[in-house]
Amino acid sequence: MVTLTRRQAITGALGLTAANLGAFSALNAAGSSDYHLRSRLTSFAFGDRPTEGLVSLADNAPPPVLRLRQGKKAVIDFTNGLDDYSTMHWHGIRLPHAMDGVPYLTQVPIARGETFRYAFTPPDAGSFWYHPHCMTLSQMALGLTGLLIVDEAEDPGFDADIPLNLKDFRLGNEGELLEHFTPRGAARAGTFGNVKTTNWRQDPVYEVPAGGLIRLRFAVTDTTRVHKLIFPDVPGRILAWDGHPVDDPLPWPTREAPLWLGPGQRVDVAFVAPDEDGRELTFESLIGRNSPFNVARFRTMGTNLGRRAGDIPDLPRNPIPALETATQPTSEIVFGWSPEGDGTNNGLCGTNAYIFWSINRRPWPGDAVENTGPVATLELGKRHLLRLRNESPNLHPIHLHGLVFRPLRSNLRKIPANYTDTILLLKDEIVEIEVLADNPGDWAFHCHVIEHQKTGLSGFIRVA
Ligand SMILES: [Cu+2]
């Protein structure tokens, strides 16, 4: 079943028919790719009128959901079809440093017409995503974000598996694009979109089998918005957090206690669809305290499959490395405003003229890493304690490339100790995390509110 889905996806991406997939496999062995992606400008109608100037990997459609297989080598060719430079980053995937898609840190920016081959074997199954890491703000804001699903080595057996890419766009009354960067936003919580979409559709409705076991994969790929998710009152549970099956259970979110999911984060959810045909369930997100909007609705159809909550499988654990604890003292890393008067170096990847933010009071100087040392250096093969301190009033989803970590304690809340790649720091929050330094390299470490990232809140952690 899953193989078929992936084959269909490959067929769609390369314009092949089912009949020549065999030939394709032979080509693959000789150096072809599993996916060939090409960025492009396109248009799409979110409402009555088309919006021109969007960025996708397909014409008049969102970037596709990519499906890889756990433990199986994947080859993805990415061709830059835009005038601006670009790269592609595979968010949350533990991979070799050279494949991580960060300009200057791991590769040179990709010019128009050039193709970069990304090849890696994903060790972990789960819900991940992809986006450019050069001209990041403009290309992401204009649409270039997609889900990357790594299927479990064995199919866990859900009756439906629905990826949900949560992303806003900023549009005017005629459907035209509005400015996605504002200095006022960048210096605060970010510049918010006004058209809230799921898979580029507003309030979409998906048909699901009555009485079926449904898996949803929420991914916040927006540049700014922290979602506060509310789930309907149905039998279900949270399966995975940021790709990894949960060790520390998360409660089913309600209006009173929604689930906060920041930019870059994902949550996998399983529920049992109602038995009757034609029933509708609504998953919502809260703005402020009182106004929820619909993220997605699910309508039951067909004959009752008769599944029960007890049928929801446990996902197999990912191969999280067992490492001994390092003897170095805890490092503290401070996220806050920038000191005054910082300049920026000007590279090819959309460095901003403004600097508002810093890590350890040092703002990222621009695209390139000259004269910029690591935020921390971690001994390879050990687990390390870092203390992350947000000294600003804004939320910061802090993302670490190439490694997994888990929160151990917070000064503000009980925080579930699940493995992750992105942690949402609350106002004035201090969180201690345990980083598993099993992968050598200089790994990007930055806020995933992209206006924060691009105005200083970025750096890297060295594992050596
Ligand atoms: Cu931030």
Boltz pocket constraint, residues with backbone or C-beta under 6 A from the ligand:
constraints:
  - pocket:
      binder: B
      contacts: [[A, 395], [A, 396], [A, 397], [A, 447], [A, 448], [A, 449], [A, 452], [A, 453], [A, 457]]
      max_distance: 6.0
